[in-house]
Amino acid sequence: AKSKYPEDILVNNHTKVWGSWFDRRIFRWGYGDDHSLVRNSYSTGEAGKEANDAANAGVGSAMGSFKTSRPMLEAMPAEQR
């Protein structure tokens, strides 16, 4: 059966279609050729893939790094303040 929607349309110099890659850390779809999570973005190739992976590595753990980078304040009794 033929689909009424166009399929496998490559845009903006991409070699893979939108939705060909899924980032399991943040549950978002992207382009498989450069791992971009921005739809209709211009393809940046292998260099962009490395940059996107490095940039997206910290996205899912932003709150975790915040908790470990700042120590928790300790409650002190009034007479010790």
VEXMARMI-678533 format. One record per atom (N, C-alpha, C): x, y, z; atom name. Coordinates in nm, 3 decimals. Layout:
@east: X, north: Y, up: Z, site: CA
...
% end
This chain:
@east: 0.084, north: -0.118, up: 0.000, site: N
@east: 0.000, north: 0.000, up: 0.000, site: CA
@east: 0.088, north: 0.123, up: 0.000, site: C
@east: 0.051, north: 0.218, up: -0.080, site: N
@east: 0.126, north: 0.342, up: -0.089, site: CA
@east: 0.075, north: 0.442, up: 0.014, site: C
@east: 0.168, north: 0.508, up: 0.083, site: N
@east: 0.132, north: 0.608, up: 0.184, site: CA
@east: 0.092, north: 0.738, up: 0.116, site: C
@east: -0.002, north: 0.809, up: 0.177, site: N
@east: -0.040, north: 0.939, up: 0.122, site: CA
@east: 0.055, north: 1.049, up: 0.169, site: C
@east: 0.150, north: 1.015, up: 0.258, site: N
@east: 0.248, north: 1.111, up: 0.309, site: CA
@east: 0.384, north: 1.086, up: 0.244, site: C
@east: 0.458, north: 1.192, up: 0.216, site: N
@east: 0.592, north: 1.172, up: 0.160, site: CA
@east: 0.685, north: 1.107, up: 0.263, site: C
@east: 0.765, north: 1.014, up: 0.219, site: N
@east: 0.856, north: 0.942, up: 0.308, site: CA
@east: 1.000, north: 0.956, up: 0.261, site: C
@east: 1.092, north: 0.942, up: 0.355, site: N
@east: 1.236, north: 0.945, up: 0.327, site: CA
@east: 1.280, north: 1.072, up: 0.255, site: C
@east: 1.227, north: 1.186, up: 0.298, site: N
@east: 1.267, north: 1.314, up: 0.242, site: CA
@east: 1.385, north: 1.367, up: 0.324, site: C
@east: 1.499, north: 1.387, up: 0.258, site: N
@east: 1.618, north: 1.439, up: 0.326, site: CA
@east: 1.624, north: 1.590, up: 0.308, site: C
@east: 1.641, north: 1.663, up: 0.419, site: N
@east: 1.644, north: 1.809, up: 0.414, site: CA
@east: 1.773, north: 1.862, up: 0.477, site: C
@east: 1.811, north: 1.981, up: 0.438, site: N
@east: 1.922, north: 2.056, up: 0.498, site: CA
@east: 2.052, north: 1.976, up: 0.508, site: C
@east: 2.086, north: 1.907, up: 0.400, site: N
@east: 2.212, north: 1.834, up: 0.388, site: CA
@east: 2.221, north: 1.710, up: 0.477, site: C
@east: 2.112, north: 1.667, up: 0.538, site: N
@east: 2.115, north: 1.546, up: 0.620, site: CA
@east: 2.119, north: 1.423, up: 0.531, site: C
@east: 2.182, north: 1.317, up: 0.581, site: N
@east: 2.186, north: 1.190, up: 0.508, site: CA
@east: 2.094, north: 1.088, up: 0.572, site: C
@east: 2.032, north: 1.123, up: 0.685, site: N
@east: 1.933, north: 1.040, up: 0.754, site: CA
@east: 1.809, north: 1.124, up: 0.778, site: C
@east: 1.696, north: 1.058, up: 0.792, site: N
@east: 1.570, north: 1.129, up: 0.815, site: CA
@east: 1.553, north: 1.162, up: 0.963, site: C
@east: 1.465, north: 1.260, up: 0.990, site: N
@east: 1.429, north: 1.295, up: 1.127, site: CA
@east: 1.366, north: 1.172, up: 1.193, site: C
@east: 1.406, north: 1.143, up: 1.314, site: N
@east: 1.352, north: 1.029, up: 1.386, site: CA
@east: 1.435, north: 0.903, up: 1.366, site: C
@east: 1.549, north: 0.914, up: 1.297, site: N
@east: 1.633, north: 0.797, up: 1.276, site: CA
@east: 1.727, north: 0.771, up: 1.393, site: C
@east: 1.724, north: 0.858, up: 1.492, site: N
@east: 1.808, north: 0.841, up: 1.612, site: CA
@east: 1.729, north: 0.883, up: 1.735, site: C
@east: 1.744, north: 0.809, up: 1.844, site: N
@east: 1.673, north: 0.839, up: 1.968, site: CA
@east: 1.774, north: 0.846, up: 2.082, site: C
@east: 1.774, north: 0.959, up: 2.154, site: N
@east: 1.863, north: 0.976, up: 2.268, site: CA
@east: 1.792, north: 0.922, up: 2.391, site: C
@east: 1.837, north: 0.807, up: 2.442, site: N
@east: 1.770, north: 0.741, up: 2.553, site: CA
@east: 1.792, north: 0.813, up: 2.686, site: C
@east: 1.893, north: 0.898, up: 2.695, site: N
@east: 1.916, north: 0.970, up: 2.821, site: CA
@east: 1.808, north: 1.074, up: 2.847, site: C
@east: 1.762, north: 1.141, up: 2.740, site: N
@east: 1.662, north: 1.247, up: 2.760, site: CA
@east: 1.533, north: 1.221, up: 2.682, site: C
@east: 1.521, north: 1.101, up: 2.622, site: N
@east: 1.399, north: 1.057, up: 2.554, site: CA
@east: 1.354, north: 1.157, up: 2.447, site: C
@east: 1.446, north: 1.185, up: 2.352, site: N
@east: 1.413, north: 1.276, up: 2.242, site: CA
@east: 1.462, north: 1.217, up: 2.111, site: C
@east: 1.386, north: 1.243, up: 2.003, site: N
@east: 1.421, north: 1.197, up: 1.869, site: CA
@east: 1.513, north: 1.298, up: 1.803, site: C
@east: 1.590, north: 1.252, up: 1.705, site: N
@east: 1.679, north: 1.341, up: 1.632, site: CA
@east: 1.722, north: 1.279, up: 1.500, site: C
@east: 1.824, north: 1.340, up: 1.440, site: N
@east: 1.881, north: 1.292, up: 1.314, site: CA
@east: 1.992, north: 1.192, up: 1.344, site: C
@east: 1.996, north: 1.081, up: 1.273, site: N
@east: 2.096, north: 0.979, up: 1.295, site: CA
@east: 2.234, north: 1.013, up: 1.243, site: C
@east: 2.244, north: 1.105, up: 1.147, site: N
@east: 2.376, north: 1.133, up: 1.089, site: CA
@east: 2.462, north: 1.223, up: 1.178, site: C
@east: 2.402, north: 1.319, up: 1.249, site: N
@east: 2.483, north: 1.407, up: 1.334, site: CA
@east: 2.431, north: 1.415, up: 1.478, site: C
@east: 2.332, north: 1.335, up: 1.511, site: N
@east: 2.273, north: 1.329, up: 1.646, site: CA
@east: 2.217, north: 1.463, up: 1.692, site: C
@east: 2.173, north: 1.544, up: 1.598, site: N
@east: 2.109, north: 1.670, up: 1.631, site: CA
@east: 1.967, north: 1.643, up: 1.679, site: C
@east: 1.927, north: 1.711, up: 1.787, site: N
@east: 1.793, north: 1.694, up: 1.841, site: CA
@east: 1.699, north: 1.807, up: 1.797, site: C
@east: 1.749, north: 1.894, up: 1.710, site: N
@east: 1.671, north: 2.009, up: 1.662, site: CA
@east: 1.619, north: 1.978, up: 1.522, site: C
@east: 1.488, north: 1.969, up: 1.510, site: N
@east: 1.428, north: 1.936, up: 1.381, site: CA
@east: 1.449, north: 2.050, up: 1.282, site: C
@east: 1.473, north: 2.015, up: 1.156, site: N
@east: 1.498, north: 2.108, up: 1.046, site: CA
@east: 1.629, north: 2.185, up: 1.063, site: C
@east: 1.720, north: 2.136, up: 1.147, site: N
@east: 1.851, north: 2.198, up: 1.159, site: CA
@east: 1.937, north: 2.157, up: 1.040, site: C
@east: 2.046, north: 2.231, up: 1.017, site: N
@east: 2.138, north: 2.198, up: 0.908, site: CA
@east: 2.236, north: 2.093, up: 0.956, site: C
@east: 2.264, north: 1.995, up: 0.873, site: N
@east: 2.354, north: 1.886, up: 0.911, site: CA
@east: 2.497, north: 1.936, up: 0.924, site: C
@east: 2.563, north: 1.891, up: 1.030, site: N
@east: 2.702, north: 1.931, up: 1.054, site: CA
@east: 2.798, north: 1.814, up: 1.040, site: C
@east: 2.751, north: 1.697, up: 1.002, site: N
@east: 2.835, north: 1.582, up: 0.974, site: CA
@east: 2.898, north: 1.520, up: 1.098, site: C
@east: 3.013, north: 1.454, up: 1.077, site: N
@east: 3.079, north: 1.382, up: 1.187, site: CA
@east: 3.127, north: 1.476, up: 1.296, site: C
@east: 3.179, north: 1.593, up: 1.259, site: N
@east: 3.225, north: 1.689, up: 1.360, site: CA
@east: 3.108, north: 1.734, up: 1.446, site: C
@east: 2.994, north: 1.755, up: 1.383, site: N
@east: 2.874, north: 1.794, up: 1.457, site: CA
@east: 2.824, north: 1.682, up: 1.546, site: C
@east: 2.840, north: 1.558, up: 1.500, site: N
@east: 2.797, north: 1.442, up: 1.579, site: CA
@east: 2.875, north: 1.437, up: 1.710, site: C
@east: 3.007, north: 1.457, up: 1.702, site: N
@east: 3.089, north: 1.458, up: 1.824, site: CA
@east: 3.050, north: 1.574, up: 1.915, site: C
@east: 3.028, north: 1.691, up: 1.857, site: N
@east: 2.991, north: 1.809, up: 1.936, site: CA
@east: 2.853, north: 1.791, up: 1.999, site: C
@east: 2.758, north: 1.737, up: 1.923, site: N
@east: 2.623, north: 1.716, up: 1.976, site: CA
@east: 2.624, north: 1.612, up: 2.089, site: C
@east: 2.702, north: 1.505, up: 2.073, site: N
@east: 2.710, north: 1.404, up: 2.178, site: CA
@east: 2.771, north: 1.462, up: 2.305, site: C
@east: 2.874, north: 1.545, up: 2.289, site: N
@east: 2.937, north: 1.608, up: 2.406, site: CA
@east: 2.841, north: 1.705, up: 2.474, site: C
@east: 2.767, north: 1.782, up: 2.394, site: N
@east: 2.673, north: 1.879, up: 2.450, site: CA
@east: 2.555, north: 1.809, up: 2.516, site: C
@east: 2.507, north: 1.701, up: 2.455, site: N
@east: 2.390, north: 1.632, up: 2.510, site: CA
@east: 2.425, north: 1.543, up: 2.628, site: C
@east: 2.553, north: 1.516, up: 2.650, site: N
@east: 2.594, north: 1.429, up: 2.760, site: CA
@east: 2.557, north: 1.490, up: 2.895, site: C
@east: 2.563, north: 1.621, up: 2.907, site: N
@east: 2.533, north: 1.687, up: 3.034, site: CA
@east: 2.387, north: 1.724, up: 3.052, site: C
@east: 2.306, north: 1.710, up: 2.947, site: N
@east: 2.167, north: 1.753, up: 2.954, site: CA
@east: 2.087, north: 1.671, up: 3.053, site: C
@east: 2.100, north: 1.540, up: 3.049, site: N
@east: 2.020, north: 1.453, up: 3.135, site: CA
@east: 2.064, north: 1.454, up: 3.280, site: C
@east: 2.187, north: 1.496, up: 3.306, site: N
@east: 2.237, north: 1.491, up: 3.444, site: CA
@east: 2.255, north: 1.630, up: 3.504, site: C
@east: 2.184, north: 1.728, up: 3.455, site: N
@east: 2.202, north: 1.865, up: 3.503, site: CA
@east: 2.168, north: 1.877, up: 3.652, site: C
@east: 2.061, north: 1.817, up: 3.696, site: N
@east: 2.026, north: 1.827, up: 3.838, site: CA
@east: 2.122, north: 1.748, up: 3.925, site: C
@east: 2.170, north: 1.636, up: 3.875, site: N
@east: 2.264, north: 1.557, up: 3.951, site: CA
@east: 2.394, north: 1.632, up: 3.976, site: C
@east: 2.442, north: 1.703, up: 3.875, site: N
@east: 2.567, north: 1.777, up: 3.893, site: CA
@east: 2.545, north: 1.897, up: 3.984, site: C
@east: 2.425, north: 1.953, up: 3.982, site: N
@east: 2.395, north: 2.066, up: 4.070, site: CA
@east: 2.399, north: 2.023, up: 4.216, site: C
@east: 2.344, north: 1.907, up: 4.245, site: N
@east: 2.339, north: 1.858, up: 4.383, site: CA
@east: 2.478, north: 1.827, up: 4.436, site: C
@east: 2.566, north: 1.776, up: 4.350, site: N
@east: 2.698, north: 1.737, up: 4.398, site: CA
@east: 2.796, north: 1.854, up: 4.397, site: C
@east: 2.768, north: 1.958, up: 4.319, site: N
@east: 2.864, north: 2.067, up: 4.311, site: CA
@east: 2.846, north: 2.168, up: 4.425, site: C
@east: 2.733, north: 2.168, up: 4.490, site: N
@east: 2.707, north: 2.260, up: 4.601, site: CA
@east: 2.679, north: 2.181, up: 4.727, site: C
@east: 2.758, north: 2.200, up: 4.832, site: N
@east: 2.733, north: 2.125, up: 4.954, site: CA
@east: 2.604, north: 2.172, up: 5.022, site: C
@east: 2.541, north: 2.080, up: 5.088, site: N
@east: 2.417, north: 2.111, up: 5.160, site: CA
@east: 2.451, north: 2.190, up: 5.286, site: C
@east: 2.373, north: 2.291, up: 5.315, site: N
@east: 2.392, north: 2.368, up: 5.438, site: CA
@east: 2.346, north: 2.284, up: 5.557, site: C
@east: 2.423, north: 2.288, up: 5.662, site: N
@east: 2.387, north: 2.212, up: 5.780, site: CA
@east: 2.315, north: 2.301, up: 5.879, site: C
@east: 2.213, north: 2.245, up: 5.941, site: N
@east: 2.141, north: 2.319, up: 6.044, site: CA
@east: 2.222, north: 2.318, up: 6.172, site: C
@east: 2.238, north: 2.436, up: 6.232, site: N
@east: 2.314, north: 2.448, up: 6.356, site: CA
@east: 2.221, north: 2.496, up: 6.467, site: C
@east: 2.241, north: 2.449, up: 6.585, site: N
@east: 2.161, north: 2.496, up: 6.698, site: CA
@east: 2.183, north: 2.646, up: 6.719, site: C
@east: 2.085, north: 2.715, up: 6.769, site: N
@east: 2.091, north: 2.860, up: 6.787, site: CA
@east: 2.210, north: 2.904, up: 6.872, site: C
@east: 2.245, north: 2.827, up: 6.974, site: N
@east: 2.355, north: 2.867, up: 7.061, site: CA
@east: 2.492, north: 2.858, up: 6.993, site: C
@east: 2.503, north: 2.785, up: 6.881, site: N
@east: 2.630, north: 2.773, up: 6.809, site: CA
@east: 2.644, north: 2.876, up: 6.697, site: C
@east: 2.539, north: 2.950, up: 6.667, site: N
@east: 2.545, north: 3.047, up: 6.556, site: CA
@east: 2.612, north: 3.172, up: 6.594, site: C
% end
